[in-house]
Amino acid sequence: MAARWREVVILSIFVVGVLDTTTFGANVTYDHRALEIDGKRRVLISGSIHYPRSTPDMWPGLIQKSKDGGGLDVIETYVFWNLHEPFRNQYDFRGRKDLIKFIKLVAEAGLYAHLRIGPYVCAEWNYGGFPVWLHFIPGIQFRTNNEPFKAEMKRFTAKIVDMMKQENLYASQGGPIILSQIENEYGNIDSAYGSAAKTYINWAATMATSLNTGVPWVMCQQKDAPDPMINTCNGFYCDQFTPNSAKKPKMWTENWSGCAVPHRPVEDLAFAVARFFQRGGTFQNYYMYHGGTNFGRTTGGPFIATSYDYDAPIDEYGLLRQPKWGHLKDLHKAIKLCEEAMVATDPTITSLGSNLEASVYKTGSGQCAAFLANVGTQSDATVKFNGNSYHLPAWSVSILPDCKDVVLNTAKINSVATIPQFMRQSSNDDVNAFEEFSSGWSWFHEPVGISSKNAFQKRGLLEQINTTADKSDYLWYSLSTDVRADEPFLENGSQTVLHVESLGHAFHAFVNGKLAGGGKGNSGNAKVAMEVPITLSAGKNTIDLLSLTVGLQNYGAFFDKAGAGVTGPVRLKVVNNESTVDLSSQQWTYQIGLKGEALGLSSGGPSSWVSESTLPKKKPLIWYKTNFDAPSSNNPIALDLTGMGKGEAWVNGQSIGRYWPTYTSSNGGCTDFCNYRGSYSANKCRKNCGKPSQHMYHLPHSWLQRSGNTLVLFEETGGDPTQISFATRQIGSLCSHVSESHPQPVDMWSSDQTTGRKSGPVLSLECPFPDQVISSIKFASYGTPRGTCGSFTHGQCSSSWTLSVVQKACIGSKSCSIGVSTDTFGDPCLGMTKSLAVEASCA
């Protein structure tokens, strides 16, 4: 993303439509209108799926759902440098890191790929995807005209390109990759690097093209991208974007489908896509189409949640997010109906009035496609076009594949909507879900302070990342100090505080082995300055500060120089007078990481664990372990960590990520109603204000055995593991609400054109899983129903036949379709525009 959340690249891949280049290869070029594949211009719709944010067993389903979603032509993914080269010249492409397997699955699905090689990702990924060892190369400066950096960037980029070539994965070799990308969103921050930025970006372009991939290269958010690089747009809206050359096509490499937390209404997302194609665009990618999970310690930020759901059309667990997936599917079909006219010519754009616009694509042979837009945010409008009248809701686009009949309006949703929910689930049908983890725990007390033979001493306070090289989230700062009986810190009535200043991201202060307090930063400012009340005793006192990171910064100019840890000052202060002792420059003892990490407790090994009848709860610095059987459900599984504080969780040695259910969102900015009209931003349509940022954590099926699984938790601040439970991700209800003013379903367009018939609007329902049928109708009303899925109510009029008609059409079937008209239900209110609303359940 730009300016903030999903920035510059590391190596990404897009996948595109009907792929049949297995023997001879494809010639991929471009002109001012579009990418050309074997001489044919293409309108391409793409979606981002990051392979390490899901598991290999999920990949085929995610890719197929993306293709089915209106026929995505392209799948995009980054290549994460720090994932593949954790140590210099030591590579890892196993399991979730198997990039080649992922791209081959994309090809098997009949899609193309776009290989985006940064090799900087941003992506809310730890350190922007750069390996931390890069930071320690002498003389290096990231992303500028710096020889050590350019040498490493070229080496890794060439490594990835060579791997792709060896497997014949470029389109020129018969593979799926039709695009490559170097750098990403550098133009957002390049002014900070002065004149060296231009030299660097020119070098990057020359270096990339010298690798001879046989496909075009792009640079996103780079207005001065040198030829032959295609400069592309990232953002919530890119309809006003213009390439830096009349010879380059208009491409949108990142259309943000949501954000890490806020919800982006599909009416707005569809509006943005339609506007882009209306105004001459021919390549559009959703970031994200499936967001997934930040497993392990991969989150960037800092302060980015483990879930990377992103409000994407396919949710974190691999289920379809409806109506977003379905409405976009209809949108893609509508756009593809216009493709032949769109690629033949530039659009002719005319004004139809204030905030009203028509774009027409017309070929020499008479083919015609039109887009009619109302970009106003308040009022619907009726416009005249080609002698006909068209109703345009505010902030919407109507698509007319024949310049006459509307096949889709972006504000009118024909797709089913679903209500996802988490259901408590036990591994044993005879055991209550809340009893699953009520017993059987063993534990290990993480020592406070220094416990390692590898500890070292240094005068003064050290910056954390330079000290740990991010081998652990944790760094102990330990100091022993003598306090005389006559010092003011021990006077009756005096209050002593420990003043601690940290670059972030959080710390816990222990005095004489007991937790005294601590502090944390936030996503806007990671720095911490706290005064912790403490009690000292005469003689020797030990001060232990546990500093911790929660994902290294991933975006911004010179982001790699952002520090962490307790850099001071650290002072003892007496509140009621001015007595102060600065401890900053004293001899501190340091320990990188935890004893439990050194012992390998995350794998659940047998040594060091204690099992007694009394389980310690709500205590800091405790490792917990238990065994469990896998839930019997085939639905996606989550671990509900309500009751825990902060830490990390592992199942069978695999980290499901950091957890922090006690970290709550701010109380302000949320609303019960989200108006899709008007420009979207990350501050719009917020949800869950004042609630935990996350308490459900994805547990992939492929990580589980039927029985004998091991769960390990490291609890930092204090929690109760007996409150943990399993939950499964399920669909509670499915709904649809279609009015008489809706266009007919997109799928009926071609048959209507052939037969000359004019179909009306249709309400359709379909159960989300193959083995389900519609089992009940919870609500049905034809007339003037109100509300949304899960909260429909009858309006001032409703046909008394509605429920029986819907039950007869739908009960016992996997799917059903019902015409929305008085022919079906009669007319309960003459002269009014009526609609049909239905809520059903499947079993």
Buried (B, 14 or more C-beta within 10 A) or exposed (E): BBBBBBBBBBBBBBBBBEBEBEEEBBBBEBEBBBBBBEEEBBBBBBBBBBBBBBBBEBBEEBBBBBBEBBBBBBBBBBBBBBBBBEEEEEEEBEEBBBBEBBBBBBBEBBBBBBBBBBBBBBBBBBBBBBBBBBBEBEEBBBBBBBEBBBEBBBEBBBBBBEBBBEBBBBBBBBBBBBBBBBBBBBBBBBEEBEEBBBEBBBBBBEBBBEBEBBBBBBBBBBEBBBEBBBBBBBBBBBBEBEBBBEEBBBBBBBBBBBBBBBBBBBBBBBBBBBBBBBBBBBBBBBBBBBBBBBBBBBBBBBBBBBBBBBBBBBBBBBBBBBBBBBBBBBBBBBBBBBBBBBBBBEBEBEEBEEBBBBBBBBBEEEBBBBBBBBBBEEEEBEBEBEEEEBBBBBBBBBBBBBBEBBBBBBBBBBBBBBBBEBBBBBBEEEEEBBEBBBEEBBBBBBBBBBBBEEBEEEEEBBBBBEBBBBEBBBBBBBBBEEBEEEBBBBBEEBEBBBBBBBBBBBBBBBBBEEBBBBBBBBBEEBBBEBBBEBEBEEEEBBBBBBBBBBBBBBBBBBBBEBBBBBBBBBBBBBEEEEBEBEBBEBEBBBBBBBBBBBBEBBEBBEEBBEEEEEBBBEBBBBBBBBEBBBBEBEBBBBBBBBBBBBBBBBBBEBBBBBBBBBBEBEEEEBEEEBBBBBEBEBEBBBBBBEEBBBBBBBBBBEBBEEEEBBBBBBBBBBBBBBBBBBBBBBBBBBBBBBBBBBBBBBBBBEEBBEEEEEBBBBBBBBBBEEEBBBEEBBBBBBBBBBBEBBEBEBBEBBBEBBBEBBBEBBBEEBEBBBBBBBEBBBBBBEEBEBBBBBBBBBE
